[in-house]
Amino acid sequence: MSWDRVERLIGTANLTRLAEKRVAVIGLGSGGGFVALTLAMSGVGKFVLFDDDVLDEANLVRHVADRRYLGQPKAEAVADLIRQRNPTADIRVVNARFEEDTDALDGVDVIIAAVDGENPKYAINQAALQHRLITVYAGVYERGEGGDVVIIRPYDGPCYACWAAELREELASVKNFGERELDYGMIGESGTLEAEPGLWLHVTRVASAQADLALNELLNGTEIYKAMPGNTVILANTALEIIDGQMSLPYTAVWATIERNPDCLICGDYFRQQTEQSEAQNVSLDDLMQATGMIVEDEKEQKS
């Protein structure tokens, strides 16, 4: 396999650096599969792939894996696709929810959170804080009208819990054309994305930003690293009123910086001190959901 074009773009030293970086992708659905393959094609050489689902007929129109992989675990399908591009890739496949094998996060440089359900995202948040791992989260809005990506650095800015609470509060009254509320994530009673996320091209626009931010973070400390204008980018696939009173045109984006909540149940000052003293965090997900204004039931991750 020739890496000539990537090498000419980022340099030999940086390509060598990426080959030694390990990325955990949690959720290998329509977005996560795309992110994993994109990072592999950009030079990342080591992966841990988590997913407990198999590829079915309904997935095919919005997934990097095709009919050859029907009935196979999604993580194994994506691993095979990565090896088709980079036969020397180091890949650990976990055909289970990540909570069942958190030790697999040891040695990881960046986590890609590519699950829809809020409960799994909060679980990822807790594990990332405990392992001190940078995590890049993404969410797609109703019918693919837009989405957002955030990079969470443990205790250097917000954790996912206080980020989500703040962002939802800010977007609570935002409306788009047709006077329909822009309901962040469209969280349903099951705790997963209830809305259809539109065409795969709308999903992958958000996933591309997620992959690009992760790649940039893996190159932090090099001459090609780019400082971003915030920790959150909100993407408009259609016209959206992201900022109150200001309509964002299709294919534009707005950057924002969400600050850490010092009273957050997970990363707040008091709870951080307790965690550092006991090396354990006993806040339940139910408590966290109530603190962030959400009430959801136990659920299985929705994947596509």
C-alpha positions in Angstrom: 0.0 0.0 0.0 1.3 3.4 -0.9 1.0 6.3 1.6 2.7 8.7 -0.8 -0.1 11.3 -1.1 -0.8 11.3 2.7 3.0 11.5 3.4 3.4 14.5 1.0 0.6 16.3 2.8 1.5 15.7 6.4 5.1 14.7 6.3 7.0 11.5 7.0 7.4 12.1 10.7 3.7 12.8 11.2 2.7 9.7 9.2 5.0 7.6 11.3 3.4 9.2 14.4 -0.1 8.4 13.3 0.8 4.8 12.5 1.6 4.3 16.2 -1.5 6.0 17.5 -4.4 3.9 18.9 -8.0 5.0 18.5 -11.0 3.4 20.2 -14.2 3.7 18.2 -17.3 2.9 20.3 -20.2 2.2 18.0 -19.6 1.0 14.4 -22.9 2.2 12.9 -23.4 4.6 10.1 -21.2 7.3 11.7 -18.7 5.2 13.6 -17.9 2.9 10.8 -17.2 5.9 8.5 -15.0 7.6 11.1 -12.9 4.4 11.7 -12.3 3.8 8.0 -11.6 7.5 7.4 -8.9 7.6 10.2 -7.4 4.4 8.9 -7.2 5.9 5.4 -5.5 9.0 7.0 -2.7 7.0 8.5 -3.9 5.9 11.9 -2.5 2.4 12.5 -4.1 1.0 15.6 -7.7 0.6 16.6 -10.0 -0.9 19.2 -13.5 -1.4 17.8 -16.5 -1.8 20.1 -19.9 -2.9 18.9 -22.3 -5.6 20.0 -24.5 -5.5 16.9 -24.5 -7.3 13.6 -25.0 -5.8 10.1 -28.5 -6.3 8.8 -30.4 -5.5 5.6 -31.7 -2.2 6.9 -28.1 -1.0 7.6 -26.8 -1.3 4.1 -27.9 2.1 2.7 -26.1 3.9 5.5 -23.0 1.9 6.3 -19.4 1.5 5.0 -19.9 -2.3 5.0 -21.8 -3.8 2.1 -23.8 -7.0 1.4 -20.8 -9.2 1.8 -20.9 -8.6 5.5 -24.6 -9.3 6.2 -25.1 -11.1 9.4 -21.6 -10.4 10.6 -20.7 -8.3 13.6 -20.3 -4.7 12.6 -16.9 -4.4 14.4 -15.5 -7.3 12.5 -16.8 -6.0 9.2 -15.2 -2.6 9.7 -12.0 -4.3 10.9 -11.9 -6.2 7.6 -12.5 -3.0 5.6 -9.6 -1.3 7.4 -7.3 -4.2 6.7 -8.3 -4.0 3.0 -6.8 -0.5 3.0 -4.0 -1.2 5.5 -3.0 -4.9 5.9 -0.6 -4.0 8.7 -3.2 -2.3 10.9 -3.3 -3.4 14.5 -7.0 -4.0 15.4 -8.6 -5.3 18.5 -12.2 -6.2 17.9 -14.7 -6.2 20.9 -18.0 -7.7 19.8 -19.7 -6.3 22.9 -20.7 -3.1 24.6 -17.6 -1.3 25.7 -18.7 -1.5 29.4 -18.0 -5.2 29.2 -14.3 -4.7 28.5 -13.1 -1.3 29.6 -9.6 -2.7 30.0 -9.4 -2.5 26.2 -9.1 1.3 26.6 -5.7 0.9 28.1 -3.1 2.4 25.8 -5.7 4.3 23.7 -4.9 7.9 22.6 -8.4 9.1 21.6 -11.9 7.8 21.9 -14.5 8.2 19.2 -18.0 8.1 20.8 -20.3 7.0 18.0 -23.3 5.8 19.8 -26.8 7.4 19.8 -28.1 6.6 23.3 -27.4 9.0 26.0 -26.9 6.3 28.7 -24.0 4.9 26.7 -22.5 8.4 26.2 -22.6 9.0 29.9 -20.9 5.7 30.6 -18.3 6.6 28.0 -17.8 9.9 29.7 -17.2 8.3 33.1 -14.7 5.8 31.6 -12.9 8.5 29.7 -12.5 10.6 32.9 -11.2 7.6 34.8 -8.7 6.7 32.0 -7.9 10.4 31.4 -8.7 10.0 27.7 -9.7 12.6 25.2 -13.0 11.8 23.6 -14.7 13.2 20.5 -18.5 12.9 20.5 -20.9 13.6 17.6 -24.7 13.8 17.3 -27.0 14.1 14.3 -30.2 16.2 14.5 -33.6 15.2 13.2 -33.7 14.1 9.6 -30.1 15.0 9.2 -30.8 18.7 9.3 -27.5 19.3 11.2 -25.4 18.0 14.0 -22.7 18.8 16.4 -19.2 17.6 17.4 -17.4 18.2 20.6 -13.9 17.4 21.8 -13.8 16.6 25.5 -10.5 16.8 27.3 -10.7 15.3 30.9 -10.8 18.1 33.5 -9.6 20.7 30.9 -13.0 22.1 30.0 -16.4 20.3 30.4 -17.1 16.6 30.6 -19.8 15.3 28.4 -22.4 15.5 31.2 -22.0 19.3 31.8 -21.5 20.0 28.1 -24.7 18.2 27.2 -26.7 20.0 29.9 -25.4 23.4 28.8 -25.9 22.9 25.1 -29.4 21.6 25.5 -30.3 24.6 27.6 -29.0 27.0 25.0 -30.8 25.2 22.2 -34.0 24.6 24.0 -35.9 27.4 22.4 -34.2 27.4 19.0 -36.4 26.8 16.0 -35.7 26.2 12.3 -37.9 26.9 9.2 -41.4 25.6 9.7 -41.5 26.6 13.4 -40.4 23.1 14.4 -38.3 22.9 17.5 -34.7 21.8 17.0 -34.7 19.0 19.6 -31.0 18.2 20.3 -30.5 14.5 19.6 -34.3 13.9 19.4 -34.0 11.8 22.5 -37.0 9.4 22.7 -38.5 7.5 25.6 -35.9 4.7 25.1 -33.1 7.1 25.5 -31.9 6.8 21.9 -32.2 9.0 18.8 -35.9 8.7 17.9 -35.7 10.7 14.7 -34.5 9.3 11.4 -31.1 10.9 10.7 -31.7 11.4 7.0 -29.4 10.3 4.2 -26.0 8.8 4.9 -24.4 11.9 3.3 -25.9 14.0 6.1 -24.6 11.6 8.7 -21.1 11.5 7.1 -20.8 15.3 7.0 -21.0 15.3 10.8 -18.8 12.2 11.0 -16.2 13.8 8.8 -15.9 16.7 11.2 -15.6 14.1 14.1 -12.8 12.3 12.3 -11.0 15.5 11.4 -11.1 16.8 14.9 -9.8 13.4 16.2 -7.0 13.4 13.6 -6.0 16.9 14.5 -5.9 15.9 18.2 -3.6 13.0 17.4 -1.2 15.5 15.8 -1.2 17.8 18.8 2.3 19.0 19.4 3.3 18.9 15.7 3.8 21.7 13.3 0.5 20.9 11.4 -1.7 20.8 14.5 -4.4 23.5 14.2 -5.9 25.3 17.2 -9.7 25.3 16.9 -11.9 28.3 17.7 -13.9 26.4 20.3 -14.6 22.9 21.7 -17.9 22.5 19.9 -18.9 22.9 16.2 -22.5 22.9 15.3 -23.1 22.0 11.6 -26.1 23.1 9.5 -27.0 20.8 6.6 -30.1 22.8 6.0 -31.0 26.3 7.2 -31.0 26.3 11.0 -31.4 28.9 13.7 -28.3 27.8 15.7 -27.9 31.2 17.3 -31.1 32.8 18.6 -32.3 35.3 16.0 -29.7 34.4 13.4 -30.4 31.9 10.6 -27.4 29.8 9.6 -27.3 29.0 5.9 -27.0 25.4 4.6 -23.5 23.9 4.8 -22.3 26.5 7.3 -21.2 26.0 10.9 -21.0 27.8 14.2 -18.2 27.3 16.7 -18.9 27.5 20.5 -17.0 27.0 23.7 -18.9 25.3 26.5 -17.4 25.8 29.9 -17.1 23.2 32.6 -19.7 23.3 35.3 -17.9 23.3 38.6 -21.0 21.7 40.2 -21.3 18.9 37.7 -22.1 15.5 39.2 -19.2 13.9 37.3 -16.4 16.4 36.8 -17.4 19.1 39.3 -14.8 20.2 41.9 -16.4 18.3 44.8 -17.0 15.1 42.9 -13.5 15.3 41.3 -11.9 15.5 44.8 -14.0 12.5 45.9 -13.0 10.5 42.8 -9.3 11.3 43.2 -9.5 10.2 46.9 -11.5 7.0 46.3 -10.6 6.2 42.7 -14.3 5.5 42.2 -17.3 7.4 41.1 -20.7 6.1 42.4 -23.1 8.6 40.8 -25.8 6.7 39.1 -26.9 7.4 35.6 -30.4 8.1 36.9 -29.0 10.9 39.1 -27.0 12.3 36.2 -30.0 12.3 33.9 -32.1 14.2 36.4 -29.3 16.7 36.9 -29.1 17.3 33.1 -32.8 17.6 32.8 -33.4 14.3 31.0 -35.5 11.3 32.1 -34.9 8.2 30.0 -35.3 4.5 30.6 -32.7 1.8 30.3 -32.1 1.1 26.6 -30.0 -0.7 24.1 -28.0 1.5 21.8 -29.7 2.4 18.5 -27.4 1.7 15.6 -27.7 2.1 11.9 
